[in-house]
C-alpha cells in the first residue's frame, strides 16, 4: 500500500537509518540498546499494516467467520478440530495471489501427540515417530471415536479425532517435516497452480494438523488498505504452547484490534477458558480498548427461548457497555456463496460445496 507522507517525513527512512548508523558507531550506545523495535516502528510508519487478531476457543467459529468476511472458503473450519495453526491473511493483486506454508517440526508433532495421549489416558511408545508405533495409536484413537458414538459426540471423541488427524497428517507429509526445524514452502514448491489449490491442501484436516503457520495473500477489498487478518489457535488448545502463542499475539503492540469470538450463543454459558480470556483482556489497559466481542452462532438461539435468555443474561451481566456483535459466520458464509450464483443452477444449492467439502477418499470432513 502506498501512503503519502507529510513533507517533513518524506525522507523518514533515510533519516532514521542515518541516526541508527551513528548510534551503532558511538561506543557509548553500541550494543547497549536493541534497535529492533525502532526499525519495526519505522516499517509500520512507512507502510502501515493493521493486524486484526481473531481469538477464542475451539469450535467458536473463528475460521468460518473469517471465511464469511472474505467471501471465500479459505480456512479450515470443523467442529472440535484442534489445530494449532496460525493463519495470516494479507492483500494481493488478483494475479499475485499465493500461499506460504510452514510445517511443524517432528519434535513439535511428537509434543502434540504426547499431549493428546495424556488427555486420552493413552501411554504409547513414541521414541521415534515410526509407523510401527503410529498405526496402533491411530487405531486406538479410532476405537475411542467409535466408543463415543462419533467424533463430535464428546470432548474425548474430539481429542481422539484430533490425534487421528495429527498422525495421518504426519504420515502423509513426512517428507516436508524436519526433525527440529520448521520447513517453509511456497505453493509453487508444492506444485500448486493457484491459491485455491494451495488453500484446499491446507484446509484438509490431516494437513492442517501438521501446519504451524499459513500465510495467505489474496485479493479482497477488506484487505486492500493494509488490514491483515490473523486466525490464532484456540485458547483451550490441548498443547499449552499453542494457547500461549494466542495470548502473546493478543497482547502484541503490533496488534491493532482483537476480535474475541465466543460460542455461548450455542451453549448458553461461557467456558472456563473464555472467562479467563475475558478477565485477561479486561485487566490489561493496553488491550481492552481495542477488543470487539462477537457472539457467533446466534442462529442457534432463534428457536430456543431458554438459550436466548441465557445469552441475554450473560451479555447484560458481563458485557454491558462493551462493543458486542451477534452474528452467524456459517450463514454469512453461505450467503456470500449463494450471492454469486444464478437461478439457473438452483441458486447454487446443489453445486457450491459438492467437491470442496470432500477429502480424497470422498468422505465429507466439514459440517457444511
Buried (B, 14 or more C-beta within 10 A) or exposed (E): EEEEEEEEEEEBBEEBEEEBEEBEEEEEEEEEEEBEEBEEEBEBBEEEBBBBBBBBBBBBBBBBBBBBBBBBBBBBBBEBBBBBBBBBBBBBEEEEBBBBBBBBBBBBBBBBBBBBBEBBEBEBEBEEBEEEBBEEBBEBBBEBBEEBEEBBEBEBBBBBBBBBBBBBBBBBBEEBBEEEEBBBBEBEEBEBEEBBBBBBBBBBBBBBBBBBBBBBBBBBEEBEEBBBBBBBBBBBBBBEEBBEBBBEBBBEEBBBBBBBBBBBBBBBEBBEBBEBBBEBBEEEEEBBEBBBBBBBBBBBBEEBEEBBEBBEEBBEEBBEEBEBEBBBBBBBBBEBBEEEBEEEEEBBEEEBBEEBBBBEEEEEBBEB
